[in-house]
């Protein structure tokens, strides 16, 4: 792996997430696939023998376990193995496990509820069955085909609807954050401008103020104004609608590191990219994904400065995998007090919502120190709108 440093050396590289979403679990998938195999495969006396039946079933189970890593390949393998097993009389499975894999494809890449390719493939399979199956077996074959089509269609539709729900969730999270930040701007300016108005009014209308008292009032007004401008600058930087289009992760992570350095923390950031991936791939990521990663890093480093008591912090962004299965991982680690240093409600829920809306996972750990790791599928998030 090659590294493009933005600061000092990187900490230990975080591991990739185990699946597309927080709900993705290979162990759960293996359990479901095993139950289906026992109920719809092993209860069928095979014409090809138990060893061959077990081999085909094992291939399908492995495809289901790998469906989130390689959804298209897993679906193809499961469909081929199930089809061979059915033609050989080794299963009564009407595509349940194939549908389980197809759901992952739709959840990750599906756009239409009834894509032309699936409709055409269904028509071709139905025609082949009618032309190749013996007349005496036609009734059972048609029933199996109809049930299989229903199962696969339901799996695809549910996957697409899940994908759409995630998009809607991402939009809702962004809208809720803009509203929250708008309230923050209103509250911050209302308080500070009110204070400035009161102090200025007193200084202007009280004739008995001495020169020292007047200078003190002006100093308080100036300090309040400086603090308000600084707070407003931070809040507006987070609320700008156009910021997502111009987010430059390497530059923004460097800026976060410099902000921590001004607070006395030894901070650095680094980008890590697989050798086979273009070094411009990070900048080429879609704006919603780059914005989500920046927001998570921003919230994490703010908690480091305010609550951790840390003296050292590292930000690492890692991009791995082939174009069809690319993952991006953000890791923020410090040597502070560890979990529990920040009071409840300091952004962790918001970070989880942002990451999960893109189909990613968020993990925290420690001691020693505190580590926050967000892993998102770059290919999926790249097509999701803000």
Order of alpha helices (4+ residues) and beta strands (2+ residues): beta-alpha-alpha-alpha-alpha-alpha-alpha-alpha-alpha-alpha-beta-alpha-alpha-beta-beta-alpha-beta-beta-alpha
